[in-house]
């Protein structure tokens, strides 16, 4: 796949991952028992790790993307705690968000083999 097409695909997936994260964070939760211990934290890490990795792979600048995702993570916890009666904000969820962002950065660094530039 040529670079422009790959970049467009990754940007599209990045946008979709952000839309999915918003749905998961702000719509009423499914309720019930979790499928495994700490499921909520895994979900939080995933919904922040995925857009981090996709954005970086698409060529978005890390010095802009990472602070934006950190702000989104913090805002999502405040919004959940203050404005959504079926949700709650949590420092632990925020830490899981941070872990996901960190994991996304690490995965991209591994994929790139330590290189800081795009191929």
Buried (B, 14 or more C-beta within 10 A) or exposed (E): EEEEEBBEBBBEBBBEBBEBBEEBBBEEBEEEEEEEEEEBBBBBBBBBBBBBBBBBBBBBEEEEBBEEBBEBBBEBBEBBEEEBEEBEBBEEBBBBBBBBBBBBBEBBEEEBEEEEEEE
